[in-house]
């Protein structure tokens, strides 16, 4: 584990609210940083995937095909929900 010391300069009202909400503790700051790192990883993966999709030579769906896919997805969702009830 690495020990890093950080000094923050925050507006008074933000510092008070963050402190009141328990966001300035080492554990809370670690959780915030963990969440942000994971969010950025997901964004990077999204853009990598989008770049890969842009190179795929697949013809777009026709309106009929698209509507059939939507209808099938909705039916599947309804069936899953009915199974849970």
N, CA, C and O atoms as CSV, one atom per row, in Angstrom:
chain,resi,resn,atom,element,x,y,z
A,1,UNK,N,N,0.850,-1.172,0.000
A,1,UNK,CA,C,0.000,0.000,0.000
A,1,UNK,C,C,0.895,1.235,0.000
A,1,UNK,O,O,1.942,1.253,0.647
A,2,UNK,N,N,0.478,2.256,-0.725
A,2,UNK,CA,C,1.223,3.505,-0.823
A,2,UNK,C,C,0.562,4.534,0.074
A,2,UNK,O,O,-0.665,4.629,0.123
A,3,UNK,N,N,1.364,5.296,0.775
A,3,UNK,CA,C,0.849,6.356,1.639
A,3,UNK,C,C,1.046,7.687,0.924
A,3,UNK,O,O,2.179,8.112,0.700
A,4,UNK,N,N,-0.049,8.343,0.566
A,4,UNK,CA,C,-0.004,9.627,-0.133
A,4,UNK,C,C,-0.704,10.661,0.733
A,4,UNK,O,O,-1.807,10.433,1.230
A,5,UNK,N,N,-0.051,11.793,0.904
A,5,UNK,CA,C,-0.665,12.880,1.667
A,5,UNK,C,C,-1.167,13.922,0.682
A,5,UNK,O,O,-0.428,14.375,-0.193
A,6,UNK,N,N,-2.434,14.298,0.834
A,6,UNK,CA,C,-3.074,15.248,-0.076
A,6,UNK,C,C,-3.569,16.439,0.725
A,6,UNK,O,O,-4.155,16.287,1.797
A,7,UNK,N,N,-3.325,17.624,0.189
A,7,UNK,CA,C,-3.849,18.835,0.814
A,7,UNK,C,C,-4.889,19.414,-0.141
A,7,UNK,O,O,-4.593,19.697,-1.302
A,8,UNK,N,N,-6.112,19.587,0.365
A,8,UNK,CA,C,-7.200,20.127,-0.443
A,8,UNK,C,C,-7.526,21.545,-0.004
A,8,UNK,O,O,-7.513,21.858,1.187
A,9,UNK,N,N,-7.814,22.382,-0.961
A,9,UNK,CA,C,-8.335,23.708,-0.675
A,9,UNK,C,C,-9.739,23.742,-1.258
A,9,UNK,O,O,-9.925,23.697,-2.474
A,10,UNK,N,N,-10.722,23.822,-0.371
A,10,UNK,CA,C,-12.124,23.783,-0.778
A,10,UNK,C,C,-12.835,25.035,-0.299
A,10,UNK,O,O,-12.448,25.619,0.713
A,11,UNK,N,N,-13.872,25.454,-1.016
A,11,UNK,CA,C,-14.713,26.537,-0.499
A,11,UNK,C,C,-15.303,26.108,0.847
A,11,UNK,O,O,-15.583,24.930,1.065
A,12,UNK,N,N,-15.486,27.073,1.739
A,12,UNK,CA,C,-15.962,26.771,3.095
A,12,UNK,C,C,-17.233,25.927,3.092
A,12,UNK,O,O,-17.318,24.924,3.802
A,13,UNK,N,N,-18.219,26.333,2.295
A,13,UNK,CA,C,-19.495,25.607,2.318
A,13,UNK,C,C,-19.343,24.170,1.819
A,13,UNK,O,O,-19.974,23.260,2.356
A,14,UNK,N,N,-18.519,23.961,0.808
A,14,UNK,CA,C,-18.290,22.610,0.303
A,14,UNK,C,C,-17.547,21.767,1.337
A,14,UNK,O,O,-17.877,20.600,1.543
A,15,UNK,N,N,-16.555,22.351,1.978
A,15,UNK,CA,C,-15.796,21.622,3.004
A,15,UNK,C,C,-16.703,21.225,4.161
A,15,UNK,O,O,-16.629,20.098,4.651
A,16,UNK,N,N,-17.555,22.142,4.600
A,16,UNK,CA,C,-18.465,21.830,5.712
A,16,UNK,C,C,-19.426,20.702,5.334
A,16,UNK,O,O,-19.635,19.771,6.112
A,17,UNK,N,N,-20.008,20.791,4.141
A,17,UNK,CA,C,-20.962,19.764,3.729
A,17,UNK,C,C,-20.268,18.413,3.530
A,17,UNK,O,O,-20.792,17.378,3.942
A,18,UNK,N,N,-19.098,18.426,2.902
A,18,UNK,CA,C,-18.355,17.176,2.703
A,18,UNK,C,C,-17.994,16.552,4.042
A,18,UNK,O,O,-18.107,15.338,4.215
A,19,UNK,N,N,-17.566,17.366,4.978
A,19,UNK,CA,C,-17.227,16.864,6.320
A,19,UNK,C,C,-18.467,16.305,7.004
A,19,UNK,O,O,-18.418,15.230,7.603
A,20,UNK,N,N,-19.582,17.031,6.916
A,20,UNK,CA,C,-20.823,16.584,7.558
A,20,UNK,C,C,-21.308,15.261,6.962
A,20,UNK,O,O,-21.930,14.458,7.657
A,21,UNK,N,N,-21.030,15.039,5.707
A,21,UNK,CA,C,-21.463,13.808,5.040
A,21,UNK,C,C,-20.414,12.694,5.138
A,21,UNK,O,O,-20.589,11.614,4.573
A,22,UNK,N,N,-19.346,12.966,5.849
A,22,UNK,CA,C,-18.321,11.943,6.057
A,22,UNK,C,C,-17.457,11.665,4.843
A,22,UNK,O,O,-16.892,10.579,4.715
A,23,UNK,N,N,-17.349,12.646,3.944
A,23,UNK,CA,C,-16.609,12.428,2.705
A,23,UNK,C,C,-15.126,12.762,2.797
A,23,UNK,O,O,-14.379,12.514,1.850
A,24,UNK,N,N,-14.690,13.318,3.916
A,24,UNK,CA,C,-13.290,13.718,4.021
A,24,UNK,C,C,-12.452,12.740,4.839
A,24,UNK,O,O,-11.312,13.045,5.189
A,25,UNK,N,N,-12.994,11.594,5.140
A,25,UNK,CA,C,-12.230,10.575,5.859
A,25,UNK,C,C,-11.365,9.808,4.855
A,25,UNK,O,O,-11.700,9.747,3.673
A,26,UNK,N,N,-10.272,9.232,5.310
A,26,UNK,CA,C,-9.441,8.446,4.383
A,26,UNK,C,C,-10.233,7.342,3.678
A,26,UNK,O,O,-10.053,7.119,2.481
A,27,UNK,N,N,-11.099,6.657,4.408
A,27,UNK,CA,C,-11.887,5.574,3.801
A,27,UNK,C,C,-12.823,6.118,2.720
A,27,UNK,O,O,-12.916,5.544,1.634
A,28,UNK,N,N,-13.513,7.220,3.012
A,28,UNK,CA,C,-14.444,7.801,2.043
A,28,UNK,C,C,-13.700,8.304,0.809
A,28,UNK,O,O,-14.158,8.109,-0.317
A,29,UNK,N,N,-12.561,8.949,1.017
A,29,UNK,CA,C,-11.787,9.441,-0.122
A,29,UNK,C,C,-11.278,8.281,-0.975
A,29,UNK,O,O,-11.259,8.375,-2.203
A,30,UNK,N,N,-10.867,7.192,-0.335
A,30,UNK,CA,C,-10.438,6.017,-1.091
A,30,UNK,C,C,-11.595,5.468,-1.921
A,30,UNK,O,O,-11.409,5.103,-3.082
A,31,UNK,N,N,-12.788,5.409,-1.332
A,31,UNK,CA,C,-13.954,4.911,-2.067
A,31,UNK,C,C,-14.292,5.817,-3.250
A,31,UNK,O,O,-14.633,5.332,-4.329
A,32,UNK,N,N,-14.195,7.134,-3.045
A,32,UNK,CA,C,-14.464,8.071,-4.140
A,32,UNK,C,C,-13.454,7.894,-5.272
A,32,UNK,O,O,-13.822,7.894,-6.446
A,33,UNK,N,N,-12.186,7.744,-4.914
A,33,UNK,CA,C,-11.153,7.565,-5.929
A,33,UNK,C,C,-11.326,6.223,-6.636
A,33,UNK,O,O,-11.207,6.144,-7.858
A,34,UNK,N,N,-11.607,5.168,-5.868
A,34,UNK,CA,C,-11.867,3.854,-6.478
A,34,UNK,C,C,-13.003,3.946,-7.494
A,34,UNK,O,O,-12.892,3.428,-8.605
A,35,UNK,N,N,-14.090,4.604,-7.112
A,35,UNK,CA,C,-15.255,4.723,-7.993
A,35,UNK,C,C,-14.905,5.510,-9.254
A,35,UNK,O,O,-15.341,5.155,-10.349
A,36,UNK,N,N,-14.127,6.567,-9.106
A,36,UNK,CA,C,-13.760,7.379,-10.268
A,36,UNK,C,C,-12.815,6.621,-11.196
A,36,UNK,O,O,-12.950,6.705,-12.416
A,37,UNK,N,N,-11.869,5.889,-10.635
A,37,UNK,CA,C,-10.962,5.084,-11.459
A,37,UNK,C,C,-11.762,4.054,-12.255
A,37,UNK,O,O,-11.534,3.877,-13.452
A,38,UNK,N,N,-12.693,3.381,-11.595
A,38,UNK,CA,C,-13.522,2.382,-12.276
A,38,UNK,C,C,-14.388,3.034,-13.348
A,38,UNK,O,O,-14.552,2.477,-14.433
A,39,UNK,N,N,-14.947,4.215,-13.055
A,39,UNK,CA,C,-15.766,4.925,-14.045
A,39,UNK,C,C,-14.932,5.255,-15.285
A,39,UNK,O,O,-15.392,5.087,-16.414
A,40,UNK,N,N,-13.711,5.724,-15.064
A,40,UNK,CA,C,-12.855,6.074,-16.199
A,40,UNK,C,C,-12.438,4.844,-16.998
A,40,UNK,O,O,-12.315,4.912,-18.220
A,41,UNK,N,N,-12.218,3.713,-16.313
A,41,UNK,CA,C,-11.924,2.465,-17.030
A,41,UNK,C,C,-13.087,2.101,-17.942
A,41,UNK,O,O,-12.886,1.717,-19.094
A,42,UNK,N,N,-14.307,2.224,-17.420
A,42,UNK,CA,C,-15.494,1.891,-18.211
A,42,UNK,C,C,-15.641,2.822,-19.407
A,42,UNK,O,O,-15.999,2.379,-20.498
A,43,UNK,N,N,-15.370,4.098,-19.211
A,43,UNK,CA,C,-15.440,5.057,-20.319
A,43,UNK,C,C,-14.403,4.697,-21.377
A,43,UNK,O,O,-14.693,4.719,-22.573
A,44,UNK,N,N,-13.187,4.365,-20.927
A,44,UNK,CA,C,-12.144,3.962,-21.877
A,44,UNK,C,C,-12.567,2.727,-22.669
A,44,UNK,O,O,-12.379,2.669,-23.884
A,45,UNK,N,N,-13.145,1.730,-21.971
A,45,UNK,CA,C,-13.606,0.516,-22.661
A,45,UNK,C,C,-14.721,0.844,-23.649
A,45,UNK,O,O,-14.771,0.288,-24.746
A,46,UNK,N,N,-15.612,1.748,-23.254
A,46,UNK,CA,C,-16.704,2.141,-24.146
A,46,UNK,C,C,-16.156,2.733,-25.436
A,46,UNK,O,O,-16.577,2.346,-26.526
A,47,UNK,N,N,-15.216,3.673,-25.318
A,47,UNK,CA,C,-14.682,4.306,-26.516
A,47,UNK,C,C,-13.854,3.334,-27.354
A,47,UNK,O,O,-13.858,3.423,-28.581
A,48,UNK,N,N,-13.148,2.412,-26.709
A,48,UNK,CA,C,-12.419,1.380,-27.448
A,48,UNK,C,C,-13.394,0.518,-28.235
A,48,UNK,O,O,-13.164,0.211,-29.405
A,49,UNK,N,N,-14.480,0.131,-27.585
A,49,UNK,CA,C,-15.495,-0.686,-28.251
A,49,UNK,C,C,-16.140,0.085,-29.396
A,49,UNK,O,O,-16.369,-0.474,-30.468
A,50,UNK,N,N,-16.432,1.361,-29.176
A,50,UNK,CA,C,-17.024,2.173,-30.246
A,50,UNK,C,C,-16.081,2.284,-31.437
A,50,UNK,O,O,-16.515,2.221,-32.587
A,51,UNK,N,N,-14.783,2.451,-31.158
A,51,UNK,CA,C,-13.807,2.499,-32.248
A,51,UNK,C,C,-13.792,1.183,-33.019
A,51,UNK,O,O,-13.722,1.177,-34.248
A,52,UNK,N,N,-13.858,0.070,-32.292
A,52,UNK,CA,C,-13.876,-1.240,-32.950
A,52,UNK,C,C,-15.146,-1.412,-33.781
A,52,UNK,O,O,-15.096,-1.921,-34.901
A,53,UNK,N,N,-16.272,-0.991,-33.235
A,53,UNK,CA,C,-17.538,-1.113,-33.968
A,53,UNK,C,C,-17.537,-0.270,-35.236
A,53,UNK,O,O,-18.153,-0.638,-36.236
A,54,UNK,N,N,-16.845,0.859,-35.190
A,54,UNK,CA,C,-16.805,1.738,-36.359
A,54,UNK,C,C,-16.090,1.078,-37.532
A,54,UNK,O,O,-16.301,1.461,-38.683
A,55,UNK,N,N,-15.245,0.089,-37.248
A,55,UNK,CA,C,-14.503,-0.575,-38.324
A,55,UNK,C,C,-15.218,-1.803,-38.869
A,55,UNK,O,O,-14.786,-2.373,-39.871
A,56,UNK,N,N,-16.307,-2.221,-38.223
A,56,UNK,CA,C,-17.037,-3.416,-38.646
A,56,UNK,C,C,-17.921,-3.063,-39.839
A,56,UNK,O,O,-18.627,-2.055,-39.838
A,57,UNK,N,N,-17.861,-3.915,-40.846
A,57,UNK,CA,C,-18.632,-3.656,-42.065
A,57,UNK,C,C,-19.889,-4.523,-42.068
A,57,UNK,O,O,-19.966,-5.536,-42.763
A,58,UNK,N,N,-20.873,-4.097,-41.270
A,58,UNK,CA,C,-22.151,-4.800,-41.195
A,58,UNK,C,C,-23.232,-3.824,-41.654
A,58,UNK,O,O,-23.301,-2.695,-41.168
A,59,UNK,N,N,-24.072,-4.259,-42.585
A,59,UNK,CA,C,-25.121,-3.345,-43.040
A,59,UNK,C,C,-26.091,-3.027,-41.899
A,59,UNK,O,O,-26.367,-3.881,-41.056
A,60,UNK,N,N,-26.601,-1.803,-41.877
A,60,UNK,CA,C,-27.544,-1.439,-40.815
A,60,UNK,C,C,-28.843,-2.233,-40.942
A,60,UNK,O,O,-29.198,-2.704,-42.022
A,61,UNK,N,N,-29.539,-2.371,-39.820
A,61,UNK,CA,C,-30.831,-3.061,-39.827
A,61,UNK,C,C,-31.864,-2.223,-40.570
A,61,UNK,O,O,-31.848,-0.994,-40.515
A,62,UNK,N,N,-32.747,-2.905,-41.254
A,62,UNK,CA,C,-33.874,-2.205,-41.873
A,62,UNK,C,C,-34.847,-1.816,-40.763
A,62,UNK,O,O,-34.730,-2.294,-39.634
A,63,UNK,N,N,-35.797,-0.957,-41.082
A,63,UNK,CA,C,-36.806,-0.576,-40.091
A,63,UNK,C,C,-37.558,-1.802,-39.582
A,63,UNK,O,O,-37.852,-1.912,-38.391
A,64,UNK,N,N,-37.863,-2.714,-40.489
A,64,UNK,CA,C,-38.591,-3.921,-40.097
A,64,UNK,C,C,-37.758,-4.787,-39.148
A,64,UNK,O,O,-38.267,-5.295,-38.149
A,65,UNK,N,N,-36.473,-4.949,-39.473
A,65,UNK,CA,C,-35.591,-5.749,-38.612
A,65,UNK,C,C,-35.432,-5.098,-37.237
A,65,UNK,O,O,-35.451,-5.774,-36.208
A,66,UNK,N,N,-35.279,-3.791,-37.242
A,66,UNK,CA,C,-35.132,-3.063,-35.987
A,66,UNK,C,C,-36.384,-3.211,-35.129
A,66,UNK,O,O,-36.291,-3.477,-33.931
A,67,UNK,N,N,-37.548,-3.040,-35.736
A,67,UNK,CA,C,-38.803,-3.194,-34.991
A,67,UNK,C,C,-38.970,-4.614,-34.459
A,67,UNK,O,O,-39.474,-4.804,-33.352
A,68,UNK,N,N,-38.555,-5.606,-35.232
A,68,UNK,CA,C,-38.638,-7.003,-34.774
A,68,UNK,C,C,-37.721,-7.228,-33.577
A,68,UNK,O,O,-38.099,-7.923,-32.634
A,69,UNK,N,N,-36.527,-6.654,-33.601
A,69,UNK,CA,C,-35.592,-6.787,-32.470
A,69,UNK,C,C,-36.157,-6.123,-31.220
A,69,UNK,O,O,-36.071,-6.679,-30.125
A,70,UNK,N,N,-36.733,-4.941,-31.382
A,70,UNK,CA,C,-37.335,-4.234,-30.243
A,70,UNK,C,C,-38.485,-5.046,-29.669
A,70,UNK,O,O,-38.599,-5.203,-28.454
A,71,UNK,N,N,-39.331,-5.557,-30.545
A,71,UNK,CA,C,-40.473,-6.366,-30.103
A,71,UNK,C,C,-39.998,-7.605,-29.346
A,71,UNK,O,O,-40.567,-7.954,-28.312
A,72,UNK,N,N,-38.967,-8.264,-29.849
A,72,UNK,CA,C,-38.438,-9.465,-29.187
A,72,UNK,C,C,-37.839,-9.122,-27.822
A,72,UNK,O,O,-38.034,-9.859,-26.856
A,73,UNK,N,N,-37.118,-8.015,-27.740
A,73,UNK,CA,C,-36.520,-7.613,-26.464
A,73,UNK,C,C,-37.598,-7.281,-25.442
A,73,UNK,O,O,-37.481,-7.639,-24.270
A,74,UNK,N,N,-38.641,-6.601,-25.885
A,74,UNK,CA,C,-39.739,-6.266,-24.965
A,74,UNK,C,C,-40.455,-7.527,-24.485
A,74,UNK,O,O,-40.809,-7.634,-23.311
A,75,UNK,N,N,-40.666,-8.475,-25.386
A,75,UNK,CA,C,-41.318,-9.736,-25.003
A,75,UNK,C,C,-40.453,-10.492,-24.002
A,75,UNK,O,O,-40.967,-11.044,-23.029
A,76,UNK,N,N,-39.158,-10.519,-24.232
A,76,UNK,CA,C,-38.244,-11.197,-23.305
A,76,UNK,C,C,-38.284,-10.535,-21.927
A,76,UNK,O,O,-38.300,-11.220,-20.904
A,77,UNK,N,N,-38.301,-9.208,-21.905
A,77,UNK,CA,C,-38.370,-8.478,-20.630
A,77,UNK,C,C,-39.680,-8.785,-19.906
A,77,UNK,O,O,-39.686,-9.013,-18.696
A,78,UNK,N,N,-40.785,-8.790,-20.647
A,78,UNK,CA,C,-42.080,-9.119,-20.035
A,78,UNK,C,C,-42.060,-10.529,-19.450
A,78,UNK,O,O,-42.549,-10.753,-18.342
A,79,UNK,N,N,-41.496,-11.472,-20.189
A,79,UNK,CA,C,-41.425,-12.857,-19.713
A,79,UNK,C,C,-40.571,-12.973,-18.450
A,79,UNK,O,O,-40.922,-13.709,-17.527
A,80,UNK,N,N,-39.458,-12.253,-18.408
A,80,UNK,CA,C,-38.606,-12.279,-17.206
A,80,UNK,C,C,-39.345,-11.702,-16.011
A,80,UNK,O,O,-39.293,-12.254,-14.912
A,81,UNK,N,N,-40.034,-10.586,-16.232
A,81,UNK,CA,C,-40.785,-9.960,-15.132
A,81,UNK,C,C,-41.912,-10.863,-14.654
A,81,UNK,O,O,-42.161,-10.967,-13.453
A,82,UNK,N,N,-42.587,-11.510,-15.580
A,82,UNK,CA,C,-43.684,-12.412,-15.217
A,82,UNK,C,C,-43.153,-13.596,-14.423
A,82,UNK,O,O,-43.839,-14.103,-13.535
A,83,UNK,N,N,-41.956,-14.037,-14.727
A,83,UNK,CA,C,-41.352,-15.151,-14.014
A,83,UNK,C,C,-40.954,-14.798,-12.596
A,83,UNK,O,O,-40.889,-15.679,-11.739
A,84,UNK,N,N,-40.685,-13.530,-12.328
A,84,UNK,CA,C,-40.292,-13.075,-10.990
A,84,UNK,C,C,-41.490,-12.850,-10.091
A,84,UNK,O,O,-41.388,-12.966,-8.870
A,85,UNK,N,N,-42.633,-12.525,-10.696
A,85,UNK,CA,C,-43.820,-12.155,-9.905
A,85,UNK,C,C,-44.373,-13.316,-9.128
A,85,UNK,O,O,-45.367,-13.165,-8.417
